[in-house]
Amino acid sequence: VQALKIPLRFVGFSVCLVEQANQILNFTCGGQIESFYVPFVCRECGIDLVGLFETAPLKKGGVRLPALRCSKCGGRAQFDDIEEEYFSFLRR
């Protein structure tokens, strides 16, 4: 029996799934992650936030995240992980 070749597209990949994709080779079975969530923390109030980003622009221009404002206090949020590890799936 020949396997079906169905292209997989992942939209809105969660933080947990990004971590799995970084740890497990071929976690997406050859599928493309089109957008994914990135963890942030607000510098002012300490609330945890996530931002949704498209994969293609980050691959093209390097990992340069735009500023994210806190939805609670309006403060500036910062990326809340280790950049080299979190974005390693983009280099595959």
C-alpha positions in Angstrom: 0.0 0.0 0.0 1.5 3.3 -1.0 1.3 6.1 1.6 -0.7 9.2 0.7 1.3 12.3 0.2 -0.8 15.0 1.9 1.0 18.3 2.6 0.6 19.3 6.2 0.2 22.9 7.3 0.3 24.0 10.9 -1.3 27.3 11.9 -1.2 28.6 15.4 1.3 26.0 16.7 1.2 26.2 20.5 4.2 26.9 22.7 4.2 23.2 23.9 4.2 22.0 20.3 7.1 24.3 19.4 9.0 22.8 22.3 8.3 19.3 21.0 9.2 20.2 17.4 12.6 21.4 18.8 13.2 18.1 20.6 11.9 15.5 18.2 13.3 15.3 14.7 10.5 15.2 12.1 7.9 16.0 14.7 5.8 17.6 12.0 6.2 14.7 9.6 7.5 17.0 7.0 4.7 19.5 7.5 5.2 23.3 7.5 4.6 25.4 10.6 3.1 28.5 9.1 2.5 30.4 12.4 3.3 29.8 16.0 2.9 31.2 19.5 5.8 32.8 21.4 5.9 33.2 25.2 6.3 36.7 26.6 6.2 38.2 30.1 5.2 41.8 30.9 8.1 43.8 32.5 5.6 45.9 34.4 3.0 43.6 35.9 4.6 40.2 35.4 1.7 38.6 33.5 2.4 35.8 31.1 1.5 36.5 27.5 1.7 34.8 24.1 2.1 36.4 20.7 1.2 34.7 17.4 3.8 35.1 14.7 4.1 34.0 11.1 7.0 31.7 10.4 8.1 33.0 6.9 9.0 36.6 7.9 11.0 35.4 10.9 13.0 33.0 8.7 13.7 35.7 6.1 14.7 38.5 8.4 16.2 36.5 11.2 14.4 36.2 14.5 13.5 39.8 15.2 10.3 39.9 17.2 8.2 43.0 17.0 7.4 44.7 20.3 4.5 43.3 22.2 2.4 45.3 24.6 0.8 43.9 27.7 -3.0 43.5 27.3 -3.5 44.1 31.0 -1.3 47.2 31.8 0.0 48.3 28.4 3.6 47.7 29.5 6.3 46.3 27.3 6.5 42.5 27.2 9.8 40.6 26.7 10.4 37.2 25.2 10.3 34.6 27.9 12.5 31.7 26.8 16.0 31.0 25.5 16.1 32.3 22.0 18.6 29.8 20.5 16.5 26.9 21.8 13.0 28.2 21.2 13.6 29.2 17.6 15.8 26.3 16.6 13.0 24.6 14.6 13.2 27.6 12.2 16.7 26.6 11.1 15.7 23.1 10.1 
